[in-house]
Amino acid sequence: MVTDAHRRRGRGSSVGYVIVLLGAAMFVTSCFLPYYGFPGGHSVSLYDQLLVAQDGGLELGAKLFLFGGVAAVVVVALVGLTRGERQSGRGFLAGAVSAWSLTWIGSLLQSAGLREGATIPGGLSLETGFWLQAVSIGAAVIGTILVVSKRTRAHEHGAPGIESRDGTGIGREDDGSTA
């Protein structure tokens, strides 16, 4: 079963799923790295900023904000990687990554805007966590593009057994003409 899924799946889509998962791992890592730097050499991670600033505790809302979206992306990517490629799976991945990445791109833009309009004397600096977060989101988007744009190898080569739209089973693309 697994070998059959690997045979049908194009190489580019497997690589795409792995890139999405790598982007997700980098994102989670970036939440614990220095995000903002303050004058005097003090820095704070995004995790610390959201959770420690509110006296720690459960703070489910802050944890869901940080990790809820990326968790959904990871689940969809893992299912797509392990269970084989389906058109609906590619759509789910595109939807999950779109929603998650747009939210975090907005957050990154807001963070960069805070730096520009900082009321702290000497200003804020954007640290490693900020930049790794930007790269991780870009990686997930690029991986998703690879998954969504890759057709299965069997479909590309018109392999026998792949039903075409006209029902002949020869894998011919429907060009609107009749056979």
ABEGO torsion letter per residue (X at the ends): XAAAAAAABBAAAAAAAAAAAAAAAAAAAAAABBABBBBGGBBBBAAAAAAAAAGEEAGAAAAAAAAAAAAAAAAAAAAAAAAEBBAAAAAAAAAAAAAAAAAAAAAAAAAAAAAAABABBGEBBBBAAAAAAAAAAAAAAAAAAAAAABBBAAAAAGBBGBBBAAGAGAGBBBAGBBX
